[in-house]
Amino acid sequence: MRFRPLRVFAVAAVVAVLSAHPAAPQTGSTSPAPAPAAAPVGNADQGKTLFRKAGCYQCHGDQAQGGTQGPRLGPGPLPFRAFEQYLRAPRGEMPPYTAKVMSSQELADVYAFLRALPPPPPLSSLPLLQP
């Protein structure tokens, strides 16, 4: 059975999110769980340039909205660690973006670009969808 890249990405994202947020211990402890590591500071303008230069737009669209080959990446991307982990060792047809291809700072810049994307307009504001 062959998995489609979108399905593999979705499964990897769920696994990454679940492993990043383990269930609370059953011991009755009242100590809060440690907060997940924050994303490193990146430059959204440089990230937009890298998104185009690295060819991400070819599969994920100019605004990371998703396309026929790649899933939507923004706005509201995965947590940074899951994003980084998937880019470094993807499953499916996506090429790996190792540290030789894209540095950690460049990944942070692309992530900042994805986080800076505005949300889409509400459907009710689109004239073509009005009765």
N, C-alpha and C positions, 0 to 999 in steps of 0.2 A: 504494500500500500504506500503510495507517495503522498506526502503532506504538502500542501500549498504553503508558500513562504509566509503569507499572512497568518495562517493558522499556527505555524511554528513560532512566529514572532509573538503571537498572543499568548501561547502556552509558556514561552520563555519569560515573557513579561510577568505573567501571573506567578510563576515559580519564583522569579527574582523578588517580586513585591512581598510574597508570603515569607520568603526566607529572610528578607530585610526586617520584617515585623513579626517576630516570633510571638506565639501565644503567651499570655500572662501565666506565670507559674501557678500551679495548683496548691501551693503550700500555705496560702492564706497571707502571704507577705503583703504589706501595704506599701512597700517601696516602689516608686514609679519605674517603669521600664526605661532603659536608656534611649535617648532620642537618636533617630538615625542621623548619620553624618550629613552635614549640609553640603550642597553643591559648591565647588570652588567658584571663585569670582571669575567671570568671563566677560568679554567684550562682545555685545550683540552685533555691532557693526562688522567687526572682524569675523564673527561667526557666520554672518550672512554671506560674506565674501568666500569664506572657506566652504560653506554649504554648496555654493556654485562651483568653486574651483575643484573640489573633490568629486563632483558629479552627483552629489546626493539628490539634486533636483530632478535628475533624469528618471528616477524611480518614484520619488516621494513628492514631486511637484515643486513649483517655484516657492510656494509658501508652506511647504511641508504638509499640505492638505491631503496627501495620499494620491496614488495614481494606479495605473493598471498593474504595475510591478511591485510597488512598495506601499506599506500602510501609512496612515496619517501619523505624523510625528508631533504635530503641534496644532493649535496651542494646547498647553497642558501636557507636556511630555512626561514620560516615565520618571520615577525618581532617578537622580543622577547616577547612582551606583549601578542600577539595573541597565541604564542607557549605556554606560561605559563598558560594563561587562558584555553586553550584547554586541557592541561595535568591535570590541577586541576579539571576540570568538563567536561570530554569528552562526546560526544554523540555517540551512536552506541555501538559497542562491546568492545572498548578499556577500560581497567580498569582505574579508576582515580588514579592519583599520587598526593595524598594530601600531606600537609606539614609533616605529620607523616611518610609517605612513602619515600618522597624525599624532602629535604630541598630546600629553595630558592637558596642557594649556589650550591647545587648539580644540580639543574635545569640549573643554569648559566654555570656549567661545561659541562653538556651535550650539551647545546646550543653552547658553544665554540668549542666542538668537531664537531658539525654539520657545523659550519662556517668554520672550518679548513679543511674540506674535499676538495680535489682538484677537479676541474671540469673534467668531462669525456673527453677522447681524441676525437678529431674530427673523424667523420665516415670515412673520406678520409684516415686516418692513419691506419685503420684496414685492414690487408691483406686479410682476408676472405671476405671482402666486395668489393674487387677490381675485375673488369671484367677479 
